[in-house]
Amino acid sequence: MKKIASTLCILTATIFLMVPAVNAEESTTDDSDRTLKVLNINSNLSIEKKADGRVYPVISSKDSALTSVEQEVILKEMGYTLDEIETMNPSVKQDMAISGGRKVEVETNIVQYFNSSDGKRYLVTDENREEIEALRQQEAERLSKELNKKIEVAPLSNMGSTRDGIFSGRGHVSYQGKSPNATEFQFRYTDTFDWSGYPKITYTDTFAHAWQSHSTSVSSEGRLTSVINGSNYYNNLTINPESIYGSSTKISLSNKLFETMSGYIANEVRIPISYKGTTGKFIARYAHPWTVVQPSIAIGPASISYSGYVGDEWFWENTFTITSVPSDM
């Protein structure tokens, strides 16, 4: 009996010792990952809304398409306004809705450059627009003689800004939660571009983006949408990791006569939580060469440089506050 009693005492003590350990483990669970509610979008689709405002990814495969209504509902739950959703290209709306997360307020500033044959890069401003346009037309005439064919370029007034041109670019940020060990924030950086018409010069463009030195990329993707005869055609872009600080892709404009074309590069990055409250930044640079000569690329922490080509170039910078707390909480 004594032996049995001793055994029972040992088992009881062991059970009491185990209980605090389990409770301690539960107390370290990040409450932000708790499911706040489940939303039934329709009879076939439900999504989870997390305590920190994130929408949990709803589909694991990019081959599974959402309807435009489903995209809109999910993106609204992520925090995007109807006006913002309407400006997104089809690929971005689809893949951002599938990836889930929560919208982060981001400020995007875009500028345009012209790269001449003498190796100079000119910043286009309202004040020098006519002067730069004259240089562009002179360059087009020179190339026409050199290549023995007519080179036409659309004037800057039709091509040079997000307001009145056929090219535009912008950035989106979504908060994706914390890393498995809860020591890093995870964000999705998406840089997009849009051609609202067919440019006069159609060779191969280069599109790249880069992030800060404290950011570590864990995944990347890119897609292209071309509208031809009123129908959308989708293609995956090949993403090239140029360095640990950025990636790039090539976009062929000469394969088909599109009505509009748009695309994006996206990277999910992790940032140590010690940077909470500081300014996050990632940048994009888009090169539109006038000849078959492609620019070389150099990427460093939040920096991209192109060299060795003639043509137009757009650069934009995206900034936001690094935090896990929604602006409305």
Secondary structure, 3 states (H helix, E strand, C coil): CHHHHHHHHHHHHHHHHHHHHHHHHHHCCCHHHCEEEEEEEECCEEEEEECCCCECCCCCCCCCCCCHHHHHHHHHHHCCCHHHHHHCCHHHHHHHHHHCEEEECCEEEEEEEEECCCCCEEEECCCCHHHHHHHHHHHHHHHHHHHCCCCCCCCHHHHCCCCCCCEEEEEEEEEEEECCCCCEEEEEEEEEEEECCCCCCCCEEEEEEEECCCCEEEEEEEEEEEEECCEEEEEECCCEEEECCEEEEEEECCCCCCCEEEEEEEEEEEEEHHHCCCEEEEEEEEEEECCCCCCEEEEECCEEEEECCCEEEEEEEEEEECCCCCCCC
